[in-house]
Amino acid sequence: MNSLRDQIRDLEKSSSRLEPNTDKRDKYLQQVHQYANSFIEELDHTPTFSAAASEMEDLGPIDQQINLQQLLSIYKKKVATKGINPASGGHLGYIPGGGIYLSAVGDYLADITNEYSGIHYASPGAVNIENQLIDWMKSIFGFPESAIGNLASGGSIANLIALTAARDRHKIKGEKIERSVIYLSPQVHHCINKALRIIGLEDIHISYIDLDDNHRMDPNDLSEKIEEDKTKGLNPFLVIASAGTTDTGAIDPLDNMADLAKKHKLWFHVDGAYGGFFILCDSKKEQFQGIEKADSIVIDPHKSLFLPYGLGAVLVKDKEAVYHSNHYTANYMQDARSAASPVNPADVSPELTKHFRGLRLWLPLKIHGIEPFVACLEEKLLLTQYFREKLGQMGFQLGPEPDLSVSYFWYPAKGDQNQFNRDLLKAIHQDGRVFLSSTMIGDRFVIRMAILAFRTKLETIDLALEMIHDCLSAIKAK
Ligand SMILES: Cc1ncc(COP(=O)(O)O)c(C=O)c1O
């Protein structure tokens, strides 16, 4: 019988393969680096969309070993060239962003060092970076130093954290749920409805507020509805505005809504997941007035700061409300806890162990500076204007002047207009040079444009116009 030491040594032969030596590390990185470079260099010449087949691609058995070169070839064929290419400037559908290079470098460093960014005791440096980013965001939105925040995986989880805090501040539980009211735009992102279910508020009253012609919530209607609900003996407790709706890019009248919420002692939440960072643009600052009065805000760096997917942020003024659900301790954590510690990300989120997301934002901000991000946002606003002007000249009807960089259009064809525009979008998807998505505005089927990817340039919009022109001619000729 082998000694225990011999058995361990035996296993080491295999387990040590998990630590490649310097030569192997260099080789792996070189291969990935080459792949990444040609991926980026080919972006301008590859389609943005290729309709996914309904059956799943065969990736081979999970336990079949292959080398990295083979794997990259499978990745290219079966992953990176299927569906929407989210890294492409031609992604003008849903909410794009693109994924800036230095974020990937930040992720690489975060993964290699594997910093434990949930708790200050474990990695004071990583927590310091995340808290500095939160402080920076607080200063952008006029939030006080006492506010707290979290770098979550995206806007949905960030909204979930904010709504949980609102629930806990107003003690919405038990019988109170069915008497309580939340005021929403019919254009609110569906992650809000999901979050309400997740946090046990499925049975709450939801009051949808009328919209004006620009798809912004009408504060007069909000005021009337709150008053009415109070006279009915209901318990209004939360108002949710959007700083950039997903469908139409509208910024709700934040200042008026904040004042109404304050007057009635309601929690005021602003979902700025898509549009929040446009506050950095001089041309848009005024429309964000009032956001500083919110109780909580969500903003997504993986949208309007162009990061790769995986970073949404939440800011909340009421620390105790956030701590109510998220601040827990346990015996096995006793060494990690100290009254003197700064805010631990793990106390502001359901997550304990998490990816050190801060680095993917901190690194590019430190290296590029903030100015190119702001220029990129201003550029997107102008590209939106340009796109709309040209579409108008091609005979398209346009949605109202957008507040930000999402808008919509449709072709006023004779006969069944919705069917015509559906066919047009289908042709656009088959073409694939540039990707656009659609939505319904009332009963009208419209084509959406969301100009937010950092790689979207003047040439991209010219290409989109050329593609739309070709598709329109083909549909008309049918
Ligand atoms: C306004 C708004 N809120 C929330 C979300 C959800 O964010 P995520 O997809 O990062 O979870 C989105 C996504 O597009 C959005 O546009």
The ligand as a Gaussian input file, in Angstrom:
#p B3LYP/6-31G(d) Opt

LIG

0 1
 C      -33.870000      50.756000     -19.064000
 C      -33.343000      49.388000     -18.770000
 N      -33.410000      48.907000     -17.516000
 C      -32.948000      47.688000     -17.187000
 C      -32.406000      46.867000     -18.139000
 C      -31.918000      45.493000     -17.748000
 O      -30.538000      45.520000     -17.707000
 P      -29.656000      44.178000     -17.872000
 O      -29.991000      43.642000     -19.222000
 O      -28.264000      44.689000     -17.749000
 O      -30.017000      43.251000     -16.785000
 C      -32.324000      47.302000     -19.462000
 C      -31.760000      46.430000     -20.509000
 O      -31.757000      46.735000     -21.670000
 C      -32.792000      48.609000     -19.786000
 O      -32.740000      49.078000     -21.035000

